[in-house]
């Protein structure tokens, strides 16, 4: 089987006038180009040798890295020849891509991570990463030439200033910075950059943390919603039922609730893997009036021919593509949040809550009833205890007056 591997310089120049360097792998006349973190001008590249000319300032170290890349690619070719009678470029790519991360530039590793998120159907994470990458491209037109050593404390400070001028708030900036930190940590893991260059030892994302007091409902407020005569606001029925169900299902997220099937439910019990963390949760619903009312209602109210308990998805999940599924869930959740505002007004509850606060309400009530934090962690489906501790900090602060008041 004919195979060749060569380091080449692309003829098309970047906006800054330099040309990117690629590893080209050809198997049976089909080629694929793998990006490297390097670029240079035409007169700094030796096309025949496939390496930097000696007059290039970093020629020795860069050429060494390029030779290592070629050697590793040839090792994979040798492995394929030993283990497979026939192999092709797709099979080579499967093996090579596992180690190819460590040669990616900042943009390259961002793009690779976005691709992985999409392959894993983690669309929200993919969109967030894409948003951060687009912001970086707007910030530095030549960001495609940046290696991770270039992303230092000064870079992050200037990026923060850039984002503020565009109107970003602390929460938005923190999201961008967390994504950059995620990519940088992966670059260290893949030996793409030495840990000594890590900029987040000095640049603290925690400075953007804003204490938002969670609008968890009190037990009394929750009871008002449970006892509310929904015939007075029938349009909010689905939002009300979903909120109450989420509370009794130990703070079940909307995206998980949307996918809950009738076949999952067995005598008030069901198991599900939480979409966000892939943690298995085992839930037992209380056998009470409102839970029975909800279940009986949805056995009759079936606007869509689907296997799901709640009328959120119009068709089965496998008939949606990833983005379409996310958009459907987001649009229904937005509508439910609008209906919850109307419901709160009718119940004389002066709080601005969303569907997600059913999770807050469950956690708050568990905390107030002296439930051990390890149990709360398990109930919420958190992987780390520190996540639960951070999650409950706001509750502890927002409820402190009421809790202290109960002492006297």
TAVENLIN-V420268 format. One record per helix or strand. SS is the DSSP state (hx for helix, st for strand). FROM is the first residue (numbers start at 1). LEN is the number of residues. If there is no record, write none. Layout:
BEGIN
SS/FROM/LEN + SS/FROM/LEN
END
This chain:
BEGIN
st/3/7 + st/19/9 + st/30/11 + hx/42/3 + st/45/2 + st/51/2 + hx/59/25 + hx/89/15 + hx/106/14 + hx/123/17 + hx/143/3 + hx/148/3 + hx/153/13 + hx/170/20 + hx/195/3 + hx/199/3 + hx/205/4 + hx/219/9 + hx/230/19 + hx/254/5 + st/261/1 + hx/262/3 + st/266/1 + st/269/5 + st/280/5 + hx/289/12 + st/308/1 + hx/317/3 + hx/322/25 + hx/357/12 + hx/373/8 + hx/385/14 + hx/400/8
END
